[in-house]
């Protein structure tokens, strides 16, 4: 349910089949509940967000997004110039598949047998952004589960995150050398969370905006009444950010504020290639 690794696949072509506004013609998403926009709704899993108060600030209500409004995938689509969010795999139909598909699924992990990128590569996908793991040791769920031993966050969890992320830059470099005509970048979600901009917005970092079933179960109580000042909160439930924080972070994913945000450059420059 927390951020593992996310790969966004953008086409090499510079034109758009959906008009001149979008910076890339198509956009494919692989990830977990931070990016899921409805793929889990019909699956036999407890990781679901298709009930209120999820989606309280989203025009279509609770769609399966694990936040109060837009998630990172939605906001990045807007920054890339798409008129609408990329459809989930569960509901993508007809011509809309040409602009991309969101394959993200709550509680997803990394599977060796996942061959989706190779399929898309054969179809022309050439621009890839690989996202590192975020500061999951600082989520209310992790803190409730393990405690902090006097620290602000669960240090051993964040230490493991840093070890994992440190392996991704060499991986990106290897892909850039060996995947013909492809460009890979690494987006450092962890460092972005540790180097906030002046407009951080969300001030309440130690509480959830919605009441959760139990803090360790992570998810909102069905039909619960969330906090009113949602833009002031970092966490929507015990592990997922609010739309306000998603917006702040995604702007950094797209256009780096610091050199440590991404390597060797950000998504905006990737799209311009």
Buried (B, 14 or more C-beta within 10 A) or exposed (E): BBBBBBBBBBBBEEEBEBEEEBBBBBBBBBBBBBBBBBBBBEEEEEBBBBBBBBBBBBEEBBBBBBBBBBBBBBBBBBBBBBEEBBBBBBBBEEEBBEBBBBBBBBBBEEEEEEEBBEEBBEEEBBBBBBBBBBBBBBBBBBBBBBEEEEEEBBBEBBEBBBEBBEEBBEEBBEBBEEBEEBBBBBBBBBBBBEEBEEEEBBEBBEEBBBEBBEBEBBBBBEEBEBBEEBBBBBBBBBBBBBBBBBBBBBBBBBBBBEEEBBBBBBBBBBBEE
